[in-house]
């Protein structure tokens, strides 16, 4: 008997505060015995998905695990499934993980500018003990103490590929991780920059905008996993749907020198 059993979707981005990015979802389309899985996005146009599945009498359009990138498309095919032996029972159970950004970025020697005017203290830098530990997805990230509503500036030019500004939620535990408002920019070298914890309805750019270094992007806030109002900034590249790598960068400071930053200092 040919019968389609329930497909169970399991997303890696689970948050106790129920803050999964509302603009990213996976849908199914069925045409006879063919099932196609699509990703749809309205908040971030550069995404990387990795899928695995438990299959009975199913063949897939790509070997599993399969990693697929959107590369600017708001809707893209993740995987196609169909019976391997028509007329016999078949079932599938799939799981997916996703990350913002795409693969293949090769960092160049660009000196970044500070993503703000004025002066702010770097409360957590590279390998910080709170959430930037060695080997973590935020190992080479920066957190500056910053009052809510402070203008956030582009540290480097590029294309805006991610925008979220609807979240009103933030808190001191990791359950709030996916509640942050953000802007994500793709650079010419294929790396990405993320600006997180932004103010609700505080983003001043749109998806697809080309921005220049120093251009105003948003207003800082306190959304997401945050113990106090601050700006999180990191440059990263995506490895697959489960893994990303943050990259060390140097900044051009107000005195014209180019150097990495140090936790606890004001810049």
Buried (B, 14 or more C-beta within 10 A) or exposed (E): EEEEEEBEEEEEBEBEBEBBBEBBBBEEEEEEBEBBBBBBBBBBBBBBBBBBBEBEBBEBBEEBBBBBBBBBBBEBBBBBBBBEEEEEEBBBBBBBBBBBBBBEBEBEEBBBBBBBEEEBBBBBBBBBEEBBEEEEBBBBBBBBBBEBEBBBBBBBBBBBBBBBBBBEBBBEEEBBBBBBBBBBBBBEBBBBBBBBBBBBEBBBBEBEBEBEBBEEBBBBBBBBBBBEBBBBBBBBBBBBBBEBBBBEBBBBBEEEEEEEBEBEEEB
